[in-house]
């Protein structure tokens, strides 16, 4: 998976899913990393085929995406993570933070944000959840668990397009 820009581990030829060693995070501070790690644990899909230990890979992919944000969005993302962190104290009155919650408690807390009457709270969490889902669903082990084979699909699409265009009547003029 070139997305993580990791290094394939040795002796992974028997496994159809290549494993990668994630590089050090470059764009997230330690505080942002811990907040985002707690958000990933609370937001990522669970259940059939999705209970895989790839949270650190998801975090590395989000870290790799941050430089692509516009500058104002980067600032808003940083600020939004702090609001998520201190939200339990401000919005629920509980004397805790997101990073100190258990996984189930964090999931309920973040679900409350998704069902909030405040559009600002909902949109903040929709953005974070979108980043988590994009990084999660493009991971090779998740694609393998969902039986998605992009290389095979691309070959089938190209063959179907060639058959549909009927090469003799629609030949390339070059």
PyMOL commands that set and color helices and strands:
alter all, ss='L'
color gray80, all
select helices_A, chain A and resi 2-4+30-43+55-66+71-92+98-100+103-114+119-137+140-145+150-165
alter helices_A, ss='H'
color red, helices_A
select strands_A, chain A and resi 7-8+20-21
alter strands_A, ss='S'
color yellow, strands_A
deselect
rebuild
show_as cartoon
